[in-house]
Amino acid sequence: MKAQTSIILAIIFALLVATFAVINVNAVPVNFLFFTREAPLILIILISVLMGSMITASFGFVKIYQLQRTIRQLKQEKQENTAYGEQELLDSNEESNEDEADTNHSKQ
């Protein structure tokens, strides 16, 4: 449900940006620090939205990568702890079996 809501909101946002861009087709001066050039406002709007989306997506990908790495580390720790716990359980069972054998041997 969350994915569907995100897709619907993205489509609505894209339509709003496209409508806004199509309405603003006049050429405007763009200052590139060292020189100024005229460019259609529609291109400026669309390029700005595209760059903003790419920057946002890159932050999202970095966060996903970090979370996947954390999950991998936690799974490895869990596996190590489980193996350690199983080994402890086996050791304690062996000790209790030895104690029972000693007790049974002493009674005889």
C-alpha positions, 0 to 999 in steps of 0.5 A: 500500500505504501509503494502504491501511495508513493507511485501515485504521489510521484505521478502527481508531482511529475504532472505538476512540474510538467504543467508548470514547465510548459507554462513557462517557456520564455527565454531567461538569462542564466548566470553561470558565475563567469558568463551569462547565457539565455536558456528556455525556462522550461529547460531550467525547471526540468534540469533543476528537478532532475538534479534534485531527484538524482541528489535525493536518490543518491542519499537514499541509495547510501542509506539503503547500503548502510542499512544492508551492511548493518543487517549483514553484520547483525546476521553474522553476529547472530550466527556466531552467537548461536554457534557459541550458544550451541557449543555451550549447550553441548559442553554443559550436556557433556558435563552433566552426562559425565556427572551422572556417569560418575554418580551412577558409577559411585552407586555401584 
